[in-house]
């Protein structure tokens, strides 16, 4: 099956490619292994030189890259520009920190000398998603490369142009040939790489279904894996919260990237005394959003990335309405493109799909909570555990409650958003392992102990 790039605003086919054969993939792996033998022997500072140039290229060409994101997956141009800029910031972070983090760690023991070193594993496969097509690749590849590994990218099938461009950017930055390669392949070919013992590790960002399949294969071959999967993040609004600020943040978190973000707030759990006021403020903020052409800088909401997503969202919304929910619909879409008008649901019951599944689109589910204990129970009442937000003026209480939330990230009086300096990942069916920060830098290394006897 061909890999197709379809503009979600126009519906037009932009480009299509035949996938690589399994034999071509094997050849790419052999080239990567040869490149690894040289790359791993460079000092960390030498490996960081092209990382610094990568940051410069991303900044210099950010508008060009942002436009590519817009036409390939529909993200509004302002958000796409921010994504490219954030990717450059990640490069800056590791240029400034990786050498120290990867330095030999002496440890005092009874031996004459004991220390820990961090050796790269080898060829790492990155299975990356379409929703943040630059950021996700950079945040996986840069720390892996800085640690001395080499990278094979299997990007999402609907962003082949971005996938090809990523390899060009890394080569332009000065990474040696075959240290970073893009493989234009489907899911089955990625599984073959794992099954045939052709790689040393896998980093996947995607759905629980994809993560479970890759995780099972990799586990059977004892491959190191990092899985960043779906989320159904609770956004908890307590009675004493700043409702104006909370409502604006709630809309921003839920509707960014047309709701297509794993860390978007998805379930809004609101204290009963302020529920009506929060709902009205949320709807009022939502009314200010403009749907339209992603390339128009005035656009707040673009189309969803693929046409089939519209049916999924309609089914999730229809399930709630059939079971008694009430809906408010937001901005009217233009006459073309894969647009889903934003929806705010109230009158929810626990059996509704929008409270049990991940909703990957602009649907906001507003639920009422009668007590603090019930709010915690509702927040933890899903199979996911990626992020969560707590809104209250009692910050001390919020910090205590944060320890009771089953999530890898808890934001207090702000929204969940990744930062190169902070570890990122989830628990339960949101995955395991961590990206970013010094934790992410050490995910794909052999933490090796060396001891010298007296």
N, C-alpha and C positions, 0 to 999 in steps of 0.2 A: 504494500500500500504506500502510495506517495506521501511525502510530508508536504503539507500545503500551508502557505501563508495567506490567510484571508483577512482582509481589512474589515473589522467588525462594524465600522461606521458605514461603509459603502456596500459591504457584502461581496466585493470584488476579489477574485483570486489574484494575488500579487506575484506569487512565485510558487513553484513546486519542484520537489527534488525526489529522485529515487533514493531509497535508503541504502546505506552501505551493506555489503554482503558480510557474512560472518568471517569469511576469509580476510576481507579488508580490515575488519576489526582486529583480527588476530595480528595482522601485519602492523597495525597502529600500536598494539600492545608491545610487540617486539621492539619497535622503534622507541617507545616510551621507556622500556627497560634499559636499553642502551644509553638513552639520555640520562636516566636516573643514576647510572654508575658515575657519571661526571658531575652531575648537579649536586648529589649528596656530599661530594668531597669539597665543595666550595664552603667558605666560611659563611656564617649567618649574615654578616655585613655585606658580603659579595652577593648573596641571594636577595638581599633587600634593595640593591641598587635598581633592578628593573621594577620593583614594587613602587619605588619613588617615582620613576618615570611613568608608570601606569597611572598614578594619581594625576600627574601633570596632563597626560593625554585625555583622561576623563574630563578634566576641567576645561581643557581647551576646546574639546569637541562635544561638550555636553548638549548643546542644542541639536546637533546632528543625531546623536544617539537617542535623545529624548523623542525626536520625531519618529525614529524607527520604532520605538516602543509604542507610540501613539497609533501608528498605522498597522502594527502587527497584533496588538492585544487591546487597544482601545483606551488606554490610560490617558486622562487629561494632561495636556502639555505641562502645566505647572507641577503636577505631581511627578511626571516623568523626569523633569529637570531636577527636582529634589532627589529622586532616586539615584540619578547619576552622580550628583554632588555628594550624596551620602556614601556612595561607593568609593569616591576619592578620599573621603574622611577616614574610611576604614583602612585604606592603604597608609595614610598618614599615621594612624594609630600603631600599626604593626611596624612601620619603619622606626618609630620612636620607642617601641617596647620589646620587640621580638628578641633582640640580641640579649637583653638582660634576662628575659623569661627562659630562654633556651640555654643559658650559661650553665656550666657544670656546678652542681650543688654539693659542696663538701659537708659531710655529716660526721660528727665526732663519735667514734665507737672505740672498742678495745683494740681494734686493728691499728696498724701503723698508719693506714690511710683508708678512708671510705668516702665514696662520692657517688652521685647520681648523674648520668648523662641522658640526653634525649636524642635518640637516633631515629631517622625517618623509616617508615615501613616499606615504601616502594610506590607502586602504581595505585592511585586512589581514583575510584569512579565516582563522579558526581551526577546524581539524577536530580535535575533541577526543574522547578515549576515555571509556569508562564506568567504568574501574577506580578512578580518583581524580577523581570528577566535579567536585569543587570545586577542588582543588589544581591540576589540569592547566589549567583555565580561567584561574584567577587568575595562574598563573605565566607564561602566554602574554600575557594581556590587559594586566596592569598595566604591565609595561615598554613594551609597544607603545603604550599610551595615554600614558604619561609622556613618551615621545619625541615625541608629537604626532600619532600615527596615530589612526584610528578603527577599530573592530573589528566584524566580523560573526562570530557563533558558529554553527557547525554542530556540534552535540553528537551523541554516539552515539545511535542510534535507540531504544535501550532505556532512556534516561534523559530523556524529554521533560519531566517535571515539574521536574527539576533544571535543565534548560536554560531553561525559562520563568522559574524562580526567579532564575537568575543575572541575567537582564536587569532584573528587579525590584530586585535588590540594588544593582546599579550605578546605577540611577535614584535609588533612595533615598539613595545616598551623595552624590548631587549632580552626577553626570556629566550634561552636557547631553543633551537628547533626540537620539536617533539616533547618538550617539557610540559606544554599545555596543548592538548589537541581536542578538537570538537569531533564527535562521532554523530553523524546523521543517521540515527537508528531508532527503531521502535522498542517497546518494552521487552519483547522476546529476545532481541539481540543483547540487551543489557543483562538479561538473566543468563544467557549463554556465557558471557564473560565471567560471571560468578561461578556457574556450574563447572566450568572448565579450568578453574583455578588460575585465571589469567590476571587477577588483580589481588591487591593486599587489603583493600578496605573500600567501603561504600559510604557515601553521605547522601541521604535522600531527604528532600523536602517535598511533601505531597500529601495525598490522602492516606487515611488509615489503611484502606484496602491495599494500596500500592506499597505502603510501608510494611504491612504484615507479610506480603508476598516476598519482597526483597529481603526482609529480616529473616524469614524462614530459610531462604536459600543461603544467605550469607552465614547464618548460624550453623547450617549443616556443613559448611566448609570452614567454619571457625574463622570467618573474616570479621575484622573490626568494623562496626557500623555505628553511624550516628543517624538517628531518625527524628526529623522534625515534622510532625504530622498535623492533623486538623485540630481545631479548637472550637469551643462554644463558650467563649469568655463571658462570665457574669460581670455586670456593671451595677454595683450595689449602691443605692442612694438612701442614706439614712435621713431621719427626720430633721436633723440639724444641719444638713448639707446646704451649701450655697447653690440653690437651685438654678439660678441663671447661668452660672459658670458650668455647673454639671450638665445642664441641658445642651449648651453649645458644644461642650466636649463630647457628649454622647453622640450627637449628630456627626461630628467630625470623625469620631472613631468608627461609627457604624457605616457611614456612607463613603469614606475614602476608597478610591479604586473601585467604585461602584459596589462596595461591600465585599469585594473579592480579596479578603485578607484573612489569614489564619488567626491573627491577633486582634482583629476587629472586635469591639464589644458587640455581642450578639443577643444576650439575654439581659434585659434591664429589670433588675429586681428592686422595687421601690417601696419604701415604708408607706403603709396605708394612709397616714395623715397627710402626706404630701404627694400622694400619687396623682391626683387630678391636676394639681398645679404643675408638677413635673411634665405630665403628658402634654399639657397646653404649651408649655415653654419648648418642649421638644418639637412639637408640630410647627410652632411658629418659626423656630430656627430652620426646620426642614423646608419650609415654604420659600426661604431665601435662596435655595440652591437652583442652579440653572443646568438643565440637561442640553447636550448638544455635541457639536463637532469636537473631538478630542484635541484637534490642532488649534482651536480657538482658545486663547488665553483666558477668556471670560467663562469658559465651561467649568462647572463643578462636578458634574456627573456625566461620565461617558457611557458607552454601551458595555454590556458584559462581553467577555472575550470570544465566546463561541455561541452559535445559534442554538445548539442543543441545551445550553444552560437555561434558556428561557422556559422550556418545558419543565425542567426540574424545579425552578422557582415557582412556576404557576401551580405545580402539584403540591408543593409545600404550603403555599398560600391557600390553595383550595381546601386542603385538609383542615387547616385552622378554621376557615369560614364554615365549612360543613359541620364542624363540631361546636359552632356557636360563637366564634370570635368576631370582633368588630374591627373594621379596617378603615384607615385613612390613607388615601393615595396622594402622593406628592406631585412634583412637577410633571407636566405633559411632555412626552418625548417628541422629537422631530419626526418627520414622515419617513425616515429611513434608518437603518441600522438595528443592531440587536439590543434595543433599549428595554429595560424593565423599570417602569415607574416606581419610585420608592414607596414602601408600604409600612405603616405603623399599625401593629396589631395589639388589641387589648381584649379583655374578657377571656383570658387564656386558661386552659386546664392542662394538667400534667400529661394527658394522653396525646396531646398535639405534637406533630412532628417537629414543629419549629422550636420546641423545648427539649427535644430528644436527639435530634440530628444536628450536624453542622449546616448552617444556612449560608451558602457562599454567594451572597448577592444582597441588594439593598432592601432587606426586610428587617424591621426592628420589632422585637417581641417584648412588650412591656407587661410585666407581671407584678402583682401586689403581694407584699409580705406583711404579716401581722405582728412579727416580733423579730428581735435580733437573732434568736436561735433558729427561727424559721428561715431567715435570710441566709444564714450560713448553710443550713441544710439544703436550700434550693441552689445555692451557688455550687455546692459540691455534688449536686444530684445528677451529674451526667458522667458519661464514660470518658470525657475529655479533661485535661488539666494543663492547659497551656498558659493562659494569662487570666488576670482578674483585676478589677478596679474597685476601690472603696472610696466613697465620697461622704465625708463627715467633717465637721469642724473640730472634733475631738481626735486629734492626730495620735495621741498616746493610745487611745482605745483602738484606733485603726491598726496601729502597729502590732498590738496584741492579737487582733482578729486575723491579721495577715498570716500568722503562724497556723491558723486553723483552716486556711483555704488550700485546697488541693490544686496547686498550680506552680509552675516554674517561675512565674513573674507576677508580682502583685504591685499595682500602682495605687498610690494614695493621693486623692485630689488631683489626679492627672490621668492621662490615658496610657495604655500599654503601648510602648514602641521600643524597638530594638535600638541599641547603642553599642558601638564597637567596644566600649570600655566595660560593658556589663555582659555576663554570661546569659545565653538565651537558649531555652529548650523547655520541654514539658515533662509531665508525668502521666500515668495511666495510659490511655490510648492516644495521647498527644505525642508519644515517642519517648526517646531516651538519648542521653548524651547531650553535650552542650556545644554551641557555636559561640563565637566572639570571645572577647577578653582573653586573659591568659589561659583560661580553662579550655577554650576552643583551640588554642594554639597547640595544646598537648594531647588532643584527641587522637591524632594519627601519628604517634611516635611510640617507640619502644622505650619505656622508662627503665633504663638499665642501671643496675647497681654494680659498682666496681669496688672491690675490697682488696687491700694489700696487707698481707700478713707481716707480723714483726719478725 
